[in-house]
Amino acid sequence: MKRARIICGTIIFVSCIVSLKLNAETFTYSGGCFWCTEADTEKLNGVSDVISGFTGGTTLNPRYEPGKWGDHREAAQVEYDPQIISFEELVRHVYRTIDYEDGEGQFCDRGRSYSPAIYYKTEAEKMTIKRLAPETSIVPIEPESTFYPVRNEHQDFYKKQTFKYEYYRFRCGRDSRIEFLNNQ
């Protein structure tokens, strides 16, 4: 009897996970360091996973090694359940957690690879992103392109290397700049 309950419970659990994956959609954005974008976005209810990687460039098979990611931006690919969190809520979240007035990088990280962008799949998504953009936003809104996940050691970096991550985030001034933008 106990074994039957365990099997039944496992089947229900797996069914729930499969159901979440079937309803899942993806949303991709660049907001500077992918460790930070991943950490900020994984906390949202309805987000099942955030993958760090590269997108928005033309270099084939970019890698997280000096000079190997070419013209791509660091990015986060968000897997979410649209029945729990909407595309609109995700876009609002992005604008609340990036420096939308800085197109030359984000916080202490400079250059195209750290510059912000929000990617869309449809014209409706593009219009939503434009409508929600703060008046002073200079964030490019671009069609979604191939997303290249980075190596596993950079996934969930903020969980694996908490001290290094927290020091980096503080030193970079990310939170103080975001607080300033959100309280204007």
C-alpha positions in Angstrom: 0.0 0.0 0.0 2.8 2.4 0.9 4.6 1.7 -2.3 1.4 2.4 -4.3 1.0 5.8 -2.6 4.7 6.6 -3.4 4.2 5.6 -7.1 0.9 7.6 -7.3 2.5 10.6 -5.7 5.4 10.5 -8.1 3.1 10.2 -11.1 1.1 13.3 -9.9 4.4 15.2 -9.3 5.8 14.4 -12.7 2.4 15.2 -14.3 2.5 18.7 -12.7 6.0 19.3 -14.0 5.1 18.1 -17.5 2.0 20.3 -17.4 4.1 23.4 -16.4 6.6 22.7 -19.2 3.7 22.3 -21.8 2.3 25.7 -20.8 5.7 27.3 -20.6 6.7 30.2 -22.9 10.1 31.9 -23.2 11.0 35.6 -23.0 14.6 36.8 -23.6 16.2 40.1 -22.5 19.7 41.6 -21.9 20.3 43.6 -18.9 24.0 43.6 -18.2 25.6 40.8 -16.3 23.6 37.6 -16.8 24.3 36.5 -13.3 22.3 39.5 -12.1 19.4 39.2 -14.6 19.1 35.6 -13.7 19.0 36.3 -10.0 16.5 39.1 -10.3 14.1 37.1 -12.5 14.2 33.7 -10.9 12.5 35.2 -7.9 9.2 35.9 -9.8 6.2 33.7 -9.2 5.4 31.9 -12.5 9.0 31.8 -13.7 10.2 28.2 -13.8 13.7 28.7 -15.0 16.1 31.4 -16.2 19.0 30.4 -18.4 22.1 32.6 -18.7 23.6 32.9 -22.2 24.2 35.1 -25.2 22.0 36.5 -28.0 21.5 39.4 -30.3 24.7 39.0 -32.3 26.1 37.2 -35.4 29.0 35.2 -34.0 28.4 31.5 -34.3 28.6 29.4 -31.1 29.7 32.1 -28.7 31.5 31.0 -25.5 32.1 32.7 -22.2 35.8 33.1 -22.8 37.7 36.4 -23.6 36.9 37.4 -27.2 34.8 34.3 -27.9 31.3 35.8 -27.6 31.9 38.2 -30.4 29.1 40.8 -30.9 26.5 39.0 -28.7 25.0 40.5 -25.5 24.9 38.6 -22.2 21.2 37.6 -21.8 18.7 35.8 -19.8 16.1 33.4 -21.3 13.1 33.2 -19.0 10.9 30.2 -19.0 7.5 31.1 -17.6 3.9 30.1 -17.2 1.7 32.8 -18.9 -1.3 31.6 -16.7 0.7 32.8 -13.6 2.8 35.7 -14.9 2.1 37.6 -18.1 4.5 38.8 -20.7 3.5 42.4 -19.7 4.6 41.7 -16.1 7.9 40.4 -17.2 8.6 43.5 -19.3 7.7 45.7 -16.4 10.1 43.7 -14.3 12.9 44.2 -16.8 12.4 48.0 -16.8 12.4 48.0 -13.0 15.7 46.0 -12.8 17.9 47.5 -15.5 19.3 51.0 -16.2 17.1 51.8 -19.2 18.9 55.1 -19.7 22.3 53.5 -20.4 22.8 52.0 -23.8 26.6 51.6 -23.4 26.6 48.8 -20.9 25.0 48.3 -17.5 26.4 49.7 -14.2 30.1 48.9 -14.0 30.2 46.7 -17.0 30.7 48.5 -20.3 30.5 47.6 -23.9 27.9 46.0 -26.2 28.1 42.6 -24.5 26.6 44.3 -21.4 24.2 46.6 -23.1 20.5 46.2 -22.5 17.9 45.0 -25.1 14.5 43.3 -25.0 13.7 40.8 -27.6 10.2 40.0 -29.1 8.7 37.2 -31.1 5.6 38.9 -32.4 4.4 42.4 -33.3 2.1 42.3 -30.4 5.0 41.7 -28.0 7.0 44.5 -29.7 4.1 46.9 -29.2 3.7 45.8 -25.5 7.5 46.4 -24.9 7.2 49.9 -26.5 4.1 50.8 -24.6 5.7 49.9 -21.2 9.0 51.6 -21.9 9.8 54.5 -19.5 9.8 57.8 -21.3 13.6 58.1 -21.0 14.3 54.5 -22.1 16.9 54.0 -24.8 16.7 50.2 -24.6 16.7 48.6 -28.1 13.7 46.4 -28.9 14.8 43.7 -31.3 13.5 40.5 -32.9 14.4 37.4 -31.0 17.4 35.6 -32.4 19.3 32.4 -31.6 20.0 32.0 -27.8 23.2 30.3 -26.8 23.3 29.1 -23.2 26.6 29.5 -21.3 28.5 26.7 -19.6 26.9 25.1 -16.5 29.2 26.8 -14.0 27.7 30.2 -15.0 24.1 29.0 -14.5 22.7 29.9 -11.1 26.1 31.6 -10.3 24.4 33.7 -7.6 23.5 30.5 -5.8 26.7 28.6 -6.3 29.1 31.5 -5.5 27.0 33.7 -3.2 29.8 35.7 -1.7 31.5 36.5 -5.1 28.1 37.3 -6.6 27.0 39.6 -3.8 30.4 41.4 -3.8 30.3 41.9 -7.5 26.7 43.2 -7.5 27.5 45.7 -4.7 30.8 46.8 -6.2 29.1 47.4 -9.5 26.4 49.7 -8.0 23.5 47.9 -9.6 21.1 48.2 -6.7 21.8 51.8 -5.9 21.3 52.9 -9.5 18.1 50.8 -9.9 16.7 52.3 -6.6 17.4 55.8 -8.0 15.7 55.1 -11.3 12.6 53.6 -9.6 12.2 56.5 -7.2 12.4 59.4 -9.7 
